[in-house]
């Protein structure tokens, strides 16, 4: 089963290697058919402590890291984090090299 990926905004970075991410979504009310904004906070793992309050991030579901933390940081402000960034740079370098 694929892992879920959510977009949100960092609301807290006070914990070590953990950020709190606020994820907003729009849901239609079943009776009134009006769209309602619902939000939920998730604790996500930030291995390198790179995120600050207000950053737009993508988080991905993972195996439980602690009691509340089952999400890891994927991207910060549209750029990859850590290993994912290095892997994408390696792929781009291999694509740009001419084959003889």
C-alpha positions as protocol buffer text, in pm:
chain_id: "A"
residue {
  index: 1
  type: UNK
  ca { x: 0 y: 0 z: 0 }
}
residue {
  index: 2
  type: UNK
  ca { x: 143 y: 343 z: -90 }
}
residue {
  index: 3
  type: UNK
  ca { x: 245 y: 580 z: 185 }
}
residue {
  index: 4
  type: UNK
  ca { x: 36 y: 892 z: 228 }
}
residue {
  index: 5
  type: UNK
  ca { x: 194 y: 1231 z: 156 }
}
residue {
  index: 6
  type: UNK
  ca { x: 54 y: 1553 z: 306 }
}
residue {
  index: 7
  type: UNK
  ca { x: 132 y: 1923 z: 255 }
}
residue {
  index: 8
  type: UNK
  ca { x: 128 y: 2162 z: 548 }
}
residue {
  index: 9
  type: UNK
  ca { x: 287 y: 2447 z: 740 }
}
residue {
  index: 10
  type: UNK
  ca { x: 531 y: 2415 z: 1030 }
}
residue {
  index: 11
  type: UNK
  ca { x: 377 y: 2553 z: 1350 }
}
residue {
  index: 12
  type: UNK
  ca { x: 647 y: 2445 z: 1598 }
}
residue {
  index: 13
  type: UNK
  ca { x: 1015 y: 2349 z: 1581 }
}
residue {
  index: 14
  type: UNK
  ca { x: 1097 y: 2359 z: 1952 }
}
residue {
  index: 15
  type: UNK
  ca { x: 1154 y: 1984 z: 1990 }
}
residue {
  index: 16
  type: UNK
  ca { x: 1479 y: 1816 z: 1890 }
}
residue {
  index: 17
  type: UNK
  ca { x: 1446 y: 1642 z: 1549 }
}
residue {
  index: 18
  type: UNK
  ca { x: 1067 y: 1691 z: 1555 }
}
residue {
  index: 19
  type: UNK
  ca { x: 838 y: 1947 z: 1396 }
}
residue {
  index: 20
  type: UNK
  ca { x: 465 y: 2005 z: 1429 }
}
residue {
  index: 21
  type: UNK
  ca { x: 289 y: 2041 z: 1095 }
}
residue {
  index: 22
  type: UNK
  ca { x: -58 y: 2191 z: 1050 }
}
residue {
  index: 23
  type: UNK
  ca { x: -243 y: 2033 z: 756 }
}
residue {
  index: 24
  type: UNK
  ca { x: -557 y: 2208 z: 626 }
}
residue {
  index: 25
  type: UNK
  ca { x: -819 y: 2037 z: 413 }
}
residue {
  index: 26
  type: UNK
  ca { x: -1158 y: 2131 z: 270 }
}
residue {
  index: 27
  type: UNK
  ca { x: -1452 y: 1900 z: 332 }
}
residue {
  index: 28
  type: UNK
  ca { x: -1807 y: 1933 z: 204 }
}
residue {
  index: 29
  type: UNK
  ca { x: -2074 y: 1934 z: 475 }
}
residue {
  index: 30
  type: UNK
  ca { x: -2306 y: 1637 z: 412 }
}
residue {
  index: 31
  type: UNK
  ca { x: -2632 y: 1824 z: 468 }
}
residue {
  index: 32
  type: UNK
  ca { x: -2561 y: 2187 z: 373 }
}
residue {
  index: 33
  type: UNK
  ca { x: -2317 y: 2112 z: 87 }
}
residue {
  index: 34
  type: UNK
  ca { x: -2092 y: 2394 z: 201 }
}
residue {
  index: 35
  type: UNK
  ca { x: -1714 y: 2351 z: 208 }
}
residue {
  index: 36
  type: UNK
  ca { x: -1566 y: 2363 z: 557 }
}
residue {
  index: 37
  type: UNK
  ca { x: -1198 y: 2403 z: 646 }
}
residue {
  index: 38
  type: UNK
  ca { x: -1069 y: 2134 z: 880 }
}
residue {
  index: 39
  type: UNK
  ca { x: -717 y: 2114 z: 1015 }
}
residue {
  index: 40
  type: UNK
  ca { x: -507 y: 1866 z: 1205 }
}
residue {
  index: 41
  type: UNK
  ca { x: -158 y: 1877 z: 1356 }
}
residue {
  index: 42
  type: UNK
  ca { x: 97 y: 1602 z: 1293 }
}
residue {
  index: 43
  type: UNK
  ca { x: 431 y: 1541 z: 1462 }
}
residue {
  index: 44
  type: UNK
  ca { x: 695 y: 1474 z: 1195 }
}
residue {
  index: 45
  type: UNK
  ca { x: 1058 y: 1363 z: 1213 }
}
residue {
  index: 46
  type: UNK
  ca { x: 1311 y: 1627 z: 1099 }
}
residue {
  index: 47
  type: UNK
  ca { x: 1649 y: 1450 z: 1122 }
}
residue {
  index: 48
  type: UNK
  ca { x: 1867 y: 1755 z: 1048 }
}
residue {
  index: 49
  type: UNK
  ca { x: 1657 y: 2022 z: 1228 }
}
residue {
  index: 50
  type: UNK
  ca { x: 1634 y: 2231 z: 910 }
}
residue {
  index: 51
  type: UNK
  ca { x: 1271 y: 2345 z: 934 }
}
residue {
  index: 52
  type: UNK
  ca { x: 1163 y: 2671 z: 1093 }
}
residue {
  index: 53
  type: UNK
  ca { x: 819 y: 2804 z: 1186 }
}
residue {
  index: 54
  type: UNK
  ca { x: 622 y: 2905 z: 877 }
}
residue {
  index: 55
  type: UNK
  ca { x: 796 y: 2672 z: 629 }
}
residue {
  index: 56
  type: UNK
  ca { x: 578 y: 2489 z: 377 }
}
residue {
  index: 57
  type: UNK
  ca { x: 662 y: 2119 z: 398 }
}
residue {
  index: 58
  type: UNK
  ca { x: 562 y: 1779 z: 261 }
}
residue {
  index: 59
  type: UNK
  ca { x: 550 y: 1490 z: 507 }
}
residue {
  index: 60
  type: UNK
  ca { x: 527 y: 1118 z: 437 }
}
residue {
  index: 61
  type: UNK
  ca { x: 378 y: 841 z: 647 }
}
residue {
  index: 62
  type: UNK
  ca { x: 631 y: 598 z: 797 }
}
residue {
  index: 63
  type: UNK
  ca { x: 669 y: 328 z: 1062 }
}
residue {
  index: 64
  type: UNK
  ca { x: 620 y: 462 z: 1418 }
}
residue {
  index: 65
  type: UNK
  ca { x: 926 y: 648 z: 1547 }
}
residue {
  index: 66
  type: UNK
  ca { x: 773 y: 728 z: 1886 }
}
residue {
  index: 67
  type: UNK
  ca { x: 429 y: 736 z: 2050 }
}
residue {
  index: 68
  type: UNK
  ca { x: 303 y: 1035 z: 1844 }
}
residue {
  index: 69
  type: UNK
  ca { x: 551 y: 1049 z: 1557 }
}
residue {
  index: 70
  type: UNK
  ca { x: 462 y: 843 z: 1248 }
}
residue {
  index: 71
  type: UNK
  ca { x: 555 y: 1095 z: 976 }
}
residue {
  index: 72
  type: UNK
  ca { x: 889 y: 1200 z: 824 }
}
residue {
  index: 73
  type: UNK
  ca { x: 990 y: 1517 z: 646 }
}
residue {
  index: 74
  type: UNK
  ca { x: 1008 y: 1483 z: 267 }
}
residue {
  index: 75
  type: UNK
  ca { x: 1049 y: 1839 z: 132 }
}
residue {
  index: 76
  type: UNK
  ca { x: 1095 y: 2187 z: 273 }
}
residue {
  index: 77
  type: UNK
  ca { x: 978 y: 2487 z: 66 }
}
residue {
  index: 78
  type: UNK
  ca { x: 982 y: 2274 z: -249 }
}
residue {
  index: 79
  type: UNK
  ca { x: 1335 y: 2135 z: -215 }
}
residue {
  index: 80
  type: UNK
  ca { x: 1424 y: 1781 z: -108 }
}
residue {
  index: 81
  type: UNK
  ca { x: 1584 y: 1700 z: 227 }
}
residue {
  index: 82
  type: UNK
  ca { x: 1903 y: 1503 z: 293 }
}
residue {
  index: 83
  type: UNK
  ca { x: 1938 y: 1176 z: 100 }
}
residue {
  index: 84
  type: UNK
  ca { x: 1651 y: 1247 z: -136 }
}
residue {
  index: 85
  type: UNK
  ca { x: 1824 y: 1566 z: -251 }
}
residue {
  index: 86
  type: UNK
  ca { x: 2156 y: 1385 z: -306 }
}
residue {
  index: 87
  type: UNK
  ca { x: 1982 y: 1104 z: -498 }
}
residue {
  index: 88
  type: UNK
  ca { x: 1800 y: 1348 z: -727 }
}
residue {
  index: 89
  type: UNK
  ca { x: 2126 y: 1537 z: -795 }
}
residue {
  index: 90
  type: UNK
  ca { x: 2299 y: 1209 z: -886 }
}
residue {
  index: 91
  type: UNK
  ca { x: 2017 y: 1114 z: -1125 }
}
residue {
  index: 92
  type: UNK
  ca { x: 2027 y: 1456 z: -1292 }
}
residue {
  index: 93
  type: UNK
  ca { x: 2406 y: 1433 z: -1330 }
}
residue {
  index: 94
  type: UNK
  ca { x: 2382 y: 1090 z: -1491 }
}
residue {
  index: 95
  type: UNK
  ca { x: 2115 y: 1214 z: -1732 }
}
residue {
  index: 96
  type: UNK
  ca { x: 2318 y: 1514 z: -1843 }
}
residue {
  index: 97
  type: UNK
  ca { x: 2635 y: 1312 z: -1921 }
}
residue {
  index: 98
  type: UNK
  ca { x: 2663 y: 1224 z: -2289 }
}
residue {
  index: 99
  type: UNK
  ca { x: 2694 y: 853 z: -2368 }
}
residue {
  index: 100
  type: UNK
  ca { x: 2964 y: 761 z: -2618 }
}
